Amino acid sequence: MEKFPLDFNIDRISGTPGRYDKHIQRMLSDMRGQFADQDAYQKMIEEGDRILYEVYEIGRPGIAGELMQGISIIHAGKVGDEYFMTKGHFHSRLEMAEVYYCLMGQGMVIMETPEGGQSSRELGPDSVVYIPPRWAHRSVNTGQQDLIFFFVYPSDAGHNYGTIEEYGFGKLVVERDHRPAIIDNPRWVPPEAR
């Protein structure tokens, strides 16, 4: 990792950064238990594993004052009627925020607090979403093409995927009448029942 200057360009066709330190690919198999329609999930897995989303990180030291940054690309598609999405996470240090700047595509950010508060924001080209401290967040591609956004957050924030993997998110983003709709997750466990 070079110290300075730190800059990069983004390929407007593929969405990939001109330089990065780490490339993460999340497969359908990495999302076991996260989609509501488990029969549709199992059928899709049997047809072959596939990449749901990718993250290109521009690494910075995990210390206070540094900012982790990079590009996320969520591919288009659905499991049953539920749109492709990220795993979603809290930050390990709950008091850390994050910012998304959408470059292309259409989507949503679903958020919730440890106490069960819920919110959502739309993502579209040139939109910015601020994710406040204490809010878990999951990104969802509701469009027909890749959803691509730039992210930045404190390098020492960390990721806690376990809570979401175990209890799910309170809301799901599904297709209804050829449009995205937010519905209650029937498998979600509210904080008071955990």
C-alpha positions in Angstrom: 0.0 0.0 0.0 1.4 3.3 -1.0 1.0 6.2 1.4 0.6 9.3 -0.8 -0.8 10.3 -3.1 -3.8 8.0 -3.0 -6.2 8.4 -5.9 -7.9 6.2 -8.4 -10.2 6.4 -11.4 -13.3 4.3 -12.0 -14.1 2.5 -15.2 -17.5 3.8 -16.1 -18.4 0.6 -18.0 -17.4 -2.1 -15.5 -17.5 0.1 -12.4 -14.1 -1.2 -11.2 -11.5 1.1 -9.7 -8.3 1.6 -11.6 -6.4 0.4 -8.5 -7.4 -1.6 -5.4 -5.9 -3.6 -2.6 -8.5 -6.3 -2.1 -11.2 -7.9 -4.3 -14.0 -9.7 -2.5 -16.6 -11.8 -4.3 -19.7 -12.9 -2.5 -21.3 -16.0 -4.0 -24.9 -17.2 -3.7 -23.5 -19.9 -1.4 -22.2 -17.2 1.0 -25.8 -16.0 1.4 -27.3 -19.3 2.8 -30.3 -18.5 5.1 -30.5 -14.8 4.1 -33.2 -15.0 1.4 -36.8 -15.6 2.5 -37.7 -18.1 -0.2 -35.4 -21.0 0.7 -36.9 -23.3 -2.0 -36.0 -20.8 -4.7 -32.6 -20.3 -3.1 -31.9 -24.1 -3.1 -33.1 -24.5 -6.8 -30.7 -21.6 -7.8 -27.8 -23.2 -6.0 -28.4 -26.5 -7.7 -28.2 -24.7 -11.1 -24.8 -23.5 -10.1 -23.2 -21.0 -7.7 -22.9 -17.5 -8.9 -21.4 -14.1 -7.9 -24.1 -11.9 -6.3 -21.8 -9.0 -5.5 -18.2 -7.8 -5.4 -16.3 -5.3 -3.3 -13.0 -3.6 -4.4 -11.3 -2.1 -1.3 -8.7 0.6 -1.3 -7.0 -0.5 1.9 -5.9 1.9 4.6 -4.5 1.1 8.1 -7.2 0.1 10.6 -6.5 3.0 12.9 -8.4 6.0 14.0 -8.4 8.9 11.5 -8.0 6.7 8.4 -10.8 6.1 5.9 -11.5 2.8 4.2 -12.9 3.3 0.7 -13.8 1.4 -2.4 -16.4 0.3 -4.8 -19.3 -2.2 -4.3 -21.0 -3.8 -7.3 -24.2 -5.7 -6.8 -25.3 -7.7 -9.8 -28.9 -7.7 -11.0 -31.1 -10.7 -10.3 -33.6 -12.2 -7.8 -33.9 -15.2 -5.6 -37.7 -15.9 -5.9 -39.1 -12.4 -5.8 -36.4 -11.0 -3.5 -33.7 -8.9 -5.2 -30.0 -9.7 -5.0 -28.4 -8.0 -1.9 -25.4 -7.8 0.3 -25.1 -9.8 3.5 -25.5 -6.6 5.5 -23.7 -5.8 8.8 -23.3 -3.6 11.8 -20.0 -2.0 12.3 -18.0 -3.8 15.1 -17.6 -0.3 16.6 -21.3 0.7 16.5 -20.6 4.4 16.7 -19.1 4.5 13.2 -21.0 5.9 10.2 -20.6 5.2 6.5 -21.3 7.1 3.2 -22.4 5.7 -0.2 -22.2 7.6 -3.4 -24.1 5.8 -6.2 -22.4 5.8 -9.6 -24.9 3.7 -11.6 -27.9 1.5 -11.3 -30.9 1.5 -9.0 -31.2 0.1 -5.5 -32.0 0.6 -1.9 -30.2 0.6 1.4 -32.1 -1.1 4.2 -31.1 -0.1 7.7 -31.9 -1.0 11.3 -30.6 -0.3 14.8 -29.8 -2.8 17.5 -33.0 -1.8 19.2 -35.1 -2.6 16.1 -35.5 0.9 14.5 -35.9 0.6 10.8 -35.3 2.8 7.8 -34.6 2.7 4.1 -33.2 5.0 1.4 -33.1 4.7 -2.4 -29.9 4.6 -4.4 -29.7 6.0 -8.0 -27.0 7.7 -10.1 -25.4 10.6 -8.2 -27.4 10.0 -5.0 -25.6 10.0 -1.6 -26.8 8.0 1.4 -25.4 8.7 4.8 -25.6 5.7 7.2 -25.5 7.0 10.7 -23.7 5.4 13.6 -25.4 2.3 15.2 -27.3 1.4 12.0 -26.8 -2.0 10.3 -27.0 -1.7 6.6 -27.7 -3.9 3.6 -27.7 -2.8 0.0 -30.2 -4.2 -2.6 -30.1 -4.0 -6.4 -33.6 -3.3 -7.6 -32.7 -2.6 -11.2 -31.9 -4.4 -14.4 -28.2 -3.6 -14.4 -25.4 -3.6 -11.9 -25.8 -1.3 -8.9 -22.4 0.4 -8.4 -21.5 2.7 -5.5 -18.5 4.2 -3.9 -18.3 3.8 -0.1 -16.2 5.4 2.7 -16.1 4.6 6.4 -13.6 4.9 9.3 -10.9 2.2 8.8 -11.2 1.0 12.4 -15.0 0.5 12.2 -14.8 -3.3 11.5 -17.7 -5.5 10.4 -20.2 -7.6 12.5 -22.0 -9.9 10.1 -23.1 -12.4 12.8 -26.1 -10.5 14.2 -27.7 -10.2 10.7 -26.8 -13.8 9.8 -28.5 -15.1 13.0 -31.6 -12.8 13.2 -32.0 -11.3 9.7 -33.2 -7.8 8.8 -36.7 -6.7 9.7 -37.5 -5.7 6.1 -37.1 -7.4 2.8 -37.0 -5.8 -0.7 -39.1 -7.8 -3.2 -40.7 -7.4 -6.6 -44.5 -6.6 -6.5 -46.3 -5.7 -9.7 -43.0 -5.2 -11.5 -41.7 -2.7 -8.9 -39.7 -2.9 -5.7 -41.6 -3.1 -2.5 -40.5 -3.3 1.1 -42.2 -5.9 3.2 -41.9 -7.3 6.7 -39.5 -10.3 7.0 -41.6 -13.1 8.6 -38.4 -14.8 9.9 -36.9 -11.7 11.6 -36.4 -12.0 15.3 -37.0 -8.6 17.0 -34.4 -7.6 19.6 -36.8 -8.1 22.6 -37.2 -11.8 21.6 -33.5 -12.6 21.2 
